[in-house]
Amino acid sequence: MWFAWDGELIRMTHTKARQKFRNLAAEPRVALSIADPDDPYRFLEVRGRLDGVVDDDADASFYRSLQERYGNVYPITDADVRVIIAFRPEKYVAVTAGKVQRTAG
């Protein structure tokens, strides 16, 4: 999933109509893995808890900003059910050049 990081929270977009949204309502733990497309031995895994869910605006402006950031802009046909999911990272595992870094705990 596309995401935005503001230094405190990771934000993603989704719709209220999908199973993943219902799963988050029942279980607020989140895990996100990010792989480096140029180096299969470099990745980041982030784990945290759901911090909040808010409706995107009528134009799905947050979703549009992600489309523009990732260079894949297309019509948003589900703007009326788009939400912004925010989670706060609590732990991470990072692997670079075969070296593992992780948070304690």
Buried (B, 14 or more C-beta within 10 A) or exposed (E): EEBBEEEEBBBBBBBBEEEEBEEBEEEEEBEBEEEEEEEEEBBBBBBBEBBEBEBBEEEBBBBBBBBEEEEEEEEBEBBEBBBBBBBEBEEBBBBEEEEEEEEEE
